Amino acid sequence: MSLDNRPQYSGGCQCGAVRFHVEGALGDASVCHCRMCQKASGNFYLPLVSVRDATLAWTRGQPKRFQSSNYAYRGFCGNCGTPLTYEAPDGVALAIAAFDDPAGIAPLIQWGTEAKLPYVDGIHALPTQETMQDVASAPFLADLVSYQHPDHDTGQWPSEDKA
């Protein structure tokens, strides 16, 4: 929390070239299944949270933008491609998974359900496995070194000790 008790959030892209800071209450969090959001995220749907009543500042770099319709822009990292924003006349929304701590930002509604992929509702019933349980079939996991930006602000990135 800031000194005036306003909530604060940070986040950014996978490579660390673009970072943001949000001060103030987040708006509604949602999942959008529309085809534009599917394509923009390269995924089944795009979880977003509105920041229209908060203060958004880009603290490292700036997202590149693609105009996906006559009203909306999609912001993303020009280096690694991480989806970051949905920008429309009624405000900006950020991709929930781009936040450093996305676990506390739970979607409250689903939009664009006319394009919902038919198997999405059954994903929770699929068998589960933790990443390191796959070492036998993917031995490279045992020596995996992540170059992903950590889930916190850094003074410099990439770090000097990155191999």
C-alpha positions in Angstrom: 0.0 0.0 0.0 1.1 3.5 -0.6 1.3 6.2 2.1 -2.3 7.2 1.4 -3.5 3.6 1.7 -4.2 3.2 -2.0 -3.4 -0.3 -3.2 -0.4 -0.7 -5.5 0.4 -3.3 -8.1 3.3 -4.0 -10.4 3.9 -6.2 -13.3 5.3 -6.5 -16.8 6.3 -8.7 -19.7 8.2 -12.0 -19.7 11.5 -10.5 -20.7 11.4 -7.5 -18.4 11.7 -4.9 -21.2 8.2 -3.4 -20.3 7.2 -2.9 -16.7 4.1 -1.1 -15.2 2.9 0.2 -11.9 -0.7 0.7 -10.9 -1.8 2.8 -7.9 -5.4 2.7 -6.8 -8.3 0.2 -6.9 -8.5 -2.2 -9.8 -11.8 -2.4 -11.6 -13.7 -5.4 -12.7 -11.7 -8.5 -13.7 -13.0 -10.6 -16.5 -12.3 -13.3 -19.0 -13.0 -12.6 -22.6 -13.6 -15.5 -25.0 -14.1 -13.3 -28.2 -12.0 -14.3 -31.2 -10.0 -11.1 -31.1 -8.9 -11.8 -27.5 -8.1 -15.4 -28.4 -5.9 -14.2 -31.2 -4.3 -11.4 -29.2 -3.3 -13.8 -26.4 -2.7 -16.9 -28.5 -4.9 -18.7 -26.0 -8.4 -20.0 -25.3 -9.4 -16.6 -23.7 -7.8 -13.5 -22.3 -8.2 -12.6 -18.5 -8.2 -8.8 -18.1 -8.7 -6.3 -15.3 -9.7 -2.7 -15.8 -7.4 0.1 -14.5 -9.6 3.0 -15.6 -10.1 4.4 -12.0 -6.4 3.8 -11.0 -3.2 5.4 -12.1 -1.2 3.4 -14.6 2.5 4.2 -15.2 4.9 2.5 -17.5 8.1 2.2 -15.4 10.4 0.5 -17.9 9.8 0.7 -21.6 6.5 1.1 -23.4 4.3 -1.5 -25.0 4.0 -1.6 -28.8 0.4 -1.3 -29.9 -1.7 -3.0 -32.6 -5.0 -1.6 -33.6 -7.3 -4.7 -33.6 -10.5 -2.8 -34.5 -11.7 0.7 -35.2 -12.0 1.2 -31.4 -9.5 -1.0 -29.7 -5.7 -1.3 -29.4 -3.8 -4.2 -28.0 -0.5 -3.5 -26.2 2.3 -6.0 -26.1 6.0 -6.2 -25.5 7.9 -5.6 -28.7 10.7 -7.9 -27.6 9.0 -11.0 -26.2 5.4 -10.6 -27.4 3.8 -10.8 -24.0 0.2 -9.4 -24.3 -0.2 -6.5 -21.9 -3.2 -4.2 -22.6 -6.6 -3.9 -24.1 -7.3 -0.2 -24.8 -10.8 1.0 -25.7 -12.7 4.3 -25.5 -13.9 3.3 -22.0 -10.4 2.7 -20.6 -7.5 0.4 -20.3 -7.4 -3.1 -19.1 -4.3 -5.1 -18.3 -3.7 -8.8 -18.8 -4.1 -10.4 -15.3 -1.2 -12.8 -15.8 1.2 -9.9 -16.5 0.8 -8.7 -12.8 3.6 -9.8 -10.5 1.0 -11.3 -8.1 -2.0 -12.4 -10.3 -3.5 -14.8 -7.8 -5.5 -12.1 -6.0 -7.1 -10.8 -9.2 -10.0 -13.2 -9.8 -12.3 -12.7 -12.8 -15.9 -12.0 -11.9 -17.5 -12.4 -15.4 -17.0 -13.9 -18.8 -17.5 -11.9 -22.0 -17.6 -13.0 -25.6 -19.0 -16.4 -24.8 -20.4 -16.8 -28.3 -16.8 -17.7 -29.3 -15.9 -19.8 -26.2 -14.1 -22.9 -27.4 -16.2 -26.0 -26.7 -13.6 -27.8 -24.5 -12.7 -24.8 -22.2 -15.2 -25.7 -19.5 -13.8 -29.2 -19.1 -10.1 -28.2 -18.7 -10.4 -28.3 -14.9 -11.3 -32.1 -15.1 -8.1 -33.0 -17.1 -5.4 -35.0 -15.3 -2.8 -32.8 -13.6 0.9 -33.0 -13.2 3.5 -30.6 -11.8 6.3 -29.5 -14.1 9.1 -31.4 -12.4 7.1 -34.7 -12.6 8.0 -34.7 -16.3 11.8 -34.9 -15.9 11.8 -38.5 -17.2 10.3 -37.6 -20.5 11.9 -34.1 -20.7 15.3 -34.4 -18.9 16.2 -30.8 -19.9 13.9 -29.6 -17.1 16.4 -30.7 -14.5 18.9 -28.2 -15.8 16.5 -25.5 -16.9 17.6 -21.9 -16.2 14.9 -19.3 -16.6 15.7 -16.0 -18.2 12.2 -14.7 -17.4 12.0 -11.4 -15.5 11.2 -12.1 -11.8 7.9 -11.3 -10.3 9.1 -8.0 -8.7 10.6 -4.7 -9.8 14.3 -4.7 -10.5 16.7 -1.8 -10.8 18.4 -3.3 -13.9 17.3 -6.0 -16.4 18.6 -8.1 -17.7 20.8 -8.7 -14.7 24.5 -8.6 -15.2 24.9 -12.2 -14.0 22.5 -13.7 -16.7 24.3 -16.3 -18.7 
